[in-house]
Amino acid sequence: MNVSIGNGELLGDLNNVPFMGAVELRDGPFGILADAIHFPAGVPITTRNIFFSGGNTGVVMGVVTGDLLYRVLDQPIQTIDGGLGFRFWGVSADTILNGRAFIPTVSVSRSGSWADPLIAARYHRDFGNGLTAYGDVGGFGIAAHADWQISGTLDYTWKPWMSLHLGYRSLNVSYQASGSPLGFNVHMKGPIIAATIRF
């Protein structure tokens, strides 16, 4: 089954509270970067009243990314970090087709989880405020066939302890379970608005 949610439909298809956040810990040239996404959505199914009178698919997706980074370049106006990491995916889908006449209602549930190794890099440029670009690539056929992400933000330092970010993010994965019909191909992309609080 293929499920597609357009940008304009996204808010209307949410059936719970979504979450996206990140935290970074740094000690000298070493850093740990963790990122999490929780995405619950319900997508209606149109059957044109052929056999079934419509239905719905509920999809819950959790994504956790963790990177161990090393500061390769550390200058007053720019920094480059590189490192290794992983991305964990957990996905569940519950599909209900509403029965009609003598056809009973059909319910199907599928779920799966896996973790992909990653190679990651990040670049930051400071020009009074700044810009940040991040990218990672992974999977390599160990779990997913391909797993990659890119993001870029313009950074505005509002307070010494807080920065605001406006940018774009694209997260992609292509996964096929070995010996199973379970497959998962997703491309999430769109603008992001974020804030960073420093402790």
C-alpha positions as CSV (number, residue, x, y, z in Angstrom):
1,M,0.0,0.0,0.0
2,N,1.2,3.5,-0.9
3,V,0.2,6.4,1.3
4,S,0.9,10.0,0.2
5,I,0.4,13.1,2.3
6,G,0.8,16.5,0.6
7,N,2.1,19.6,2.4
8,G,-1.3,21.3,2.3
9,E,-3.0,18.2,3.8
10,L,-0.4,17.6,6.6
11,L,-2.0,19.6,9.4
12,G,-5.5,18.2,8.7
13,D,-4.2,14.6,8.7
14,L,-2.4,14.7,12.1
15,N,-4.3,12.7,14.6
16,N,-2.1,13.4,17.6
17,V,0.7,15.8,18.6
18,P,3.8,15.7,16.5
19,F,7.3,16.5,17.8
20,M,10.7,17.4,16.3
21,G,13.6,18.4,18.5
22,A,17.4,18.1,18.9
23,V,20.0,18.4,21.6
24,E,23.8,18.8,21.4
25,L,26.4,18.2,24.1
26,R,30.0,19.4,23.5
27,D,33.3,18.9,25.2
28,G,36.2,20.6,23.4
29,P,36.4,19.2,19.8
30,F,34.0,16.4,20.5
31,G,30.2,16.6,20.3
32,I,27.2,14.4,20.6
33,L,24.2,15.4,18.5
34,A,20.8,13.8,19.0
35,D,17.6,14.4,17.0
36,A,14.1,13.0,17.3
37,I,10.9,13.1,15.2
38,H,7.4,11.7,16.2
39,F,4.9,11.8,13.5
40,P,1.3,10.5,13.9
41,A,-1.1,10.8,10.9
42,G,-4.4,9.4,9.7
43,V,-4.9,9.3,5.9
44,P,-8.4,8.6,4.5
45,I,-8.9,5.9,1.8
46,T,-11.3,6.5,-1.0
47,T,-12.8,3.2,-2.4
48,R,-15.5,4.8,-4.6
49,N,-17.9,2.5,-2.8
50,I,-16.6,-0.5,-4.7
51,F,-16.7,-3.4,-2.3
52,F,-15.9,-1.1,0.6
53,S,-17.3,2.2,1.8
54,G,-14.0,4.0,2.3
55,G,-11.5,3.6,5.1
56,N,-8.6,5.0,6.9
57,T,-4.9,4.3,7.4
58,G,-3.2,5.4,10.6
59,V,0.6,5.8,10.5
60,V,2.8,6.4,13.4
61,M,6.5,7.0,12.7
62,G,9.3,7.6,15.2
63,V,12.8,8.6,14.0
64,V,15.9,9.0,16.3
65,T,19.3,10.2,14.9
66,G,22.5,10.2,17.0
67,D,25.9,11.5,15.8
68,L,29.3,11.5,17.5
69,L,31.1,14.5,15.9
70,Y,34.6,15.8,15.9
71,R,35.5,19.4,15.1
72,V,37.8,19.1,12.1
73,L,38.0,22.9,11.5
74,D,37.6,25.5,14.3
75,Q,38.0,29.1,13.2
76,P,36.4,32.3,14.6
77,I,34.1,32.6,11.5
78,Q,33.5,29.0,10.5
79,T,33.5,25.5,11.8
80,I,33.3,22.0,10.3
81,D,32.3,18.9,12.2
82,G,32.5,15.3,10.9
83,G,31.6,12.0,12.4
84,L,29.7,8.8,12.6
85,G,26.2,8.0,13.8
86,F,23.0,6.0,13.4
87,R,19.3,6.5,12.6
88,F,16.6,4.4,14.2
89,W,13.3,4.0,12.5
90,G,10.1,2.7,14.0
91,V,6.9,2.6,11.9
92,S,3.5,1.2,12.4
93,A,0.4,1.3,10.1
94,D,-3.2,0.3,10.9
95,T,-5.5,0.2,7.9
96,I,-9.3,-0.2,8.1
97,L,-11.6,-0.7,5.1
98,N,-15.3,-0.2,6.0
99,G,-17.5,-3.1,5.0
100,R,-20.8,-2.7,3.1
101,A,-23.7,-5.0,2.3
102,F,-22.4,-8.5,2.8
103,I,-18.7,-7.6,2.8
104,P,-17.2,-7.4,6.3
105,T,-14.9,-4.7,7.5
106,V,-11.2,-5.5,7.0
107,S,-8.4,-4.4,9.4
108,V,-4.7,-4.9,8.7
109,S,-1.8,-3.9,10.9
110,R,1.9,-3.8,10.0
111,S,4.9,-2.6,11.9
112,G,8.7,-2.6,11.6
113,S,11.9,-1.1,13.0
114,W,15.5,-0.9,12.0
115,A,18.7,1.1,12.5
116,D,21.0,2.5,9.9
117,P,24.7,3.5,10.3
118,L,25.5,7.1,9.2
119,I,28.3,9.3,8.0
120,A,27.6,12.9,9.0
121,A,29.0,16.4,8.4
122,R,28.1,19.9,9.5
123,Y,29.3,23.3,8.4
124,H,28.6,26.6,10.2
125,R,29.5,30.1,9.0
126,D,29.3,33.1,11.2
127,F,28.9,36.6,9.6
128,G,27.3,38.4,12.6
129,N,24.5,36.0,12.6
130,G,25.2,32.9,10.5
131,L,24.2,29.9,8.4
132,T,24.4,26.1,9.1
133,A,24.4,23.2,6.7
134,Y,24.1,19.6,7.8
135,G,24.1,16.3,5.9
136,D,24.3,12.6,6.5
137,V,24.2,9.5,4.4
138,G,23.8,5.9,5.5
139,G,22.0,2.6,5.2
140,F,24.5,1.1,2.7
141,G,22.3,-2.0,2.3
142,I,23.1,-3.0,5.9
143,A,19.5,-2.2,6.9
144,A,17.9,0.3,4.6
145,H,19.1,0.5,1.0
146,A,19.6,4.2,1.3
147,D,19.1,6.6,4.2
148,W,20.1,10.3,3.9
149,Q,19.3,13.8,5.2
150,I,20.2,17.4,4.3
151,S,19.2,20.6,6.1
152,G,20.2,24.2,5.9
153,T,19.2,27.1,8.2
154,L,19.8,30.9,8.5
155,D,20.7,31.6,12.1
156,Y,19.7,34.7,14.0
157,T,21.3,35.4,17.4
158,W,18.4,37.0,19.3
159,K,20.0,36.7,22.8
160,P,23.4,35.4,23.9
161,W,21.6,32.3,25.1
162,M,19.1,31.9,22.3
163,S,19.2,31.7,18.5
164,L,16.4,31.5,16.0
165,H,16.6,29.4,12.8
166,L,14.7,29.5,9.5
167,G,15.5,26.8,6.9
168,Y,14.7,23.7,5.0
169,R,15.0,20.0,5.8
170,S,14.8,16.8,3.6
171,L,14.8,13.3,5.2
172,N,14.7,10.2,2.9
173,V,14.8,6.4,3.4
174,S,14.3,3.4,1.2
175,Y,13.9,0.1,3.2
176,Q,12.9,-3.4,2.3
177,A,12.7,-6.1,5.0
178,S,14.6,-9.2,4.1
179,G,12.3,-12.2,3.4
180,S,9.2,-10.0,4.1
181,P,6.8,-7.9,2.0
182,L,7.4,-5.1,4.5
183,G,8.8,-2.1,2.7
184,F,9.1,1.6,3.6
185,N,9.9,4.5,1.3
186,V,9.5,8.0,2.6
187,H,10.6,11.5,1.6
188,M,9.8,14.1,4.2
189,K,10.7,17.6,3.2
190,G,9.7,21.2,3.9
191,P,10.6,24.5,5.7
192,I,11.5,24.5,9.3
193,I,11.4,27.2,12.0
194,A,13.4,26.4,15.1
195,A,15.0,27.9,18.2
196,T,18.2,27.0,20.1
197,I,18.6,27.5,23.8
198,R,22.1,27.4,25.3
199,F,22.9,26.3,28.9
